[in-house]
Amino acid sequence: MKFSTNAVHAGNEPNLKDGGFGDVIVPIHLSTTFARSKVDKPTAGLEYSRSGNPTRGALEKNLANLEHAKFAYAFSSGLAAITNILLSLKKGDHVISIDDVYGGTRRLFTRVFQDFGLEFTFADFATGKDIEKYIRKNTKMVWVESPTNPLMKIIDIASVSTAAKKYNLLTVVDNTFASPYFQKPLDLGADIVIHSMTKYIGGHSTSVAGAIMINNASLAEKIKFLQNAVGAILSPFDSFMILNGIKTLSLRMEKHQENAFKVIEFLQKNSKVRKIYFPGLPSHKGYDIAKKQMSGFSGMLSFELNTNLKSSVRFLESLKLISVAESLGVVESLIEHPASMTHASVPPEERKKIGLSDGLIRLSVGIEDTEDLIDDLSQALKKI
Ligand SMILES: *Cc1c(COP(=O)(O)O)cnc(C)c1O
């Protein structure tokens, strides 16, 4: 079966036997515990909802399918998923991370896990060759986002994974920005994929959620153990919401991308826009790699206005349809100012170093009618 079919059906198969009702969508199983008739035999393998729940289980089956993974685990947030991966490491282990990493991920690395003895190097890399100089004796993991947030840098996932394997390092890819519809890191050689399902996978701004997808069975066993031992599981209700969101993932991604290209066409003609960051533009630094490893470019783009900070703020506050808000990848268009919002936790000198200017605006193009989005951007740009 192909992507859209699996997105609709995997994990959602109606139960037509064993007293099932034939529900075509997975019910919300709120029970925290499951009764058994034999003391040593959990009914349907279910014991307690932290260790396993039918609604979450259905979602996990669907998620594994989306990323061509054997195993998937759902968590209460993207950061909870990331936390569980880091908890599989030991004190003294070293992680090489892309420098332009999601602000909350960087905060978790430097302000939480560093205190527990994990070491991090933030580096600007695009290929496997680039990471070699950062490898130490205690390096265990390479942390990749592609496209990155918010500068849309592209990292060659196949090349980084190949180099990492040579040194016995695990490659983790945060695939939130591309979504599994446009990019499948496990197929490119990565060991672990994570998602903030709060974004494209869920897509409707209803649930904060995270996921881990893996092929290696012993690694999966470790994560499954941690999911239960740490307890940052996704609730049955949110599992249900995400499972329903996924059914339209392919349709949404196509529309996000179509709208992004049209909005870019408009922005390119506006003299107040200095620079646009979008991996689907041939002028983008990572375009060739993006073409090779992605089947599309999603609806995430950033641009720099030709004005000062005050005017950038006036532009944002003049928008009527597009909401100024954090988050991304959802049906409604959202816009934000990384320096004062999503990346405010990154120290100013760090922001400067990675090229994250005060005039940078990040736009998550939704699935509204294109003309309405362009009209809104146009009237707000006229105010500066
Ligand atoms: C939002 C986001 C996260 C964090 O996910 P939450 O669901 O907010 O915890 C991690 N990585 C990327 C790229 C994100 O956009």
The ligand as an SDF file (V2000), in Angstrom:
LIG
                    3D

 15 15  0  0  0  0  0  0  0  0999 V2000
    8.0630   22.1390   18.0270 C   0  0  0  0  0  0  0  0  0  0  0  0
    9.3190   21.4360   17.7360 C   0  0  0  0  0  0  0  0  0  0  0  0
    9.9140   20.5830   18.6800 C   0  0  0  0  0  0  0  0  0  0  0  0
    9.3420   20.4070   20.0650 C   0  0  0  0  0  0  0  0  0  0  0  0
    8.1220   19.7570   20.0380 O   0  0  0  0  0  0  0  0  0  0  0  0
    6.9370   20.0050   21.1200 P   0  0  0  0  0  0  0  0  0  0  0  0
    5.8440   19.1600   20.6050 O   0  0  0  0  0  0  0  0  0  0  0  0
    6.6360   21.4660   21.1030 O   0  0  0  0  0  0  0  0  0  0  0  0
    7.4780   19.5740   22.4310 O   0  0  0  0  0  0  0  0  0  0  0  0
   11.0620   19.9090   18.3170 C   0  0  0  0  0  0  0  0  0  0  0  0
   11.6200   20.0820   17.1030 N   0  0  0  0  0  0  0  0  0  0  0  0
   11.0890   20.9000   16.1770 C   0  0  0  0  0  0  0  0  0  0  0  0
   11.7500   21.0390   14.8550 C   0  0  0  0  0  0  0  0  0  0  0  0
    9.9330   21.6070   16.4600 C   0  0  0  0  0  0  0  0  0  0  0  0
    9.4060   22.4360   15.5470 O   0  0  0  0  0  0  0  0  0  0  0  0
  1  2  1  0
  2  3  1  0
  2 14  2  0
  3  4  1  0
  3 10  2  0
  4  5  1  0
  5  6  1  0
  6  7  2  0
  6  8  1  0
  6  9  1  0
 10 11  1  0
 11 12  2  0
 12 13  1  0
 12 14  1  0
 14 15  1  0
M  END
$$$$
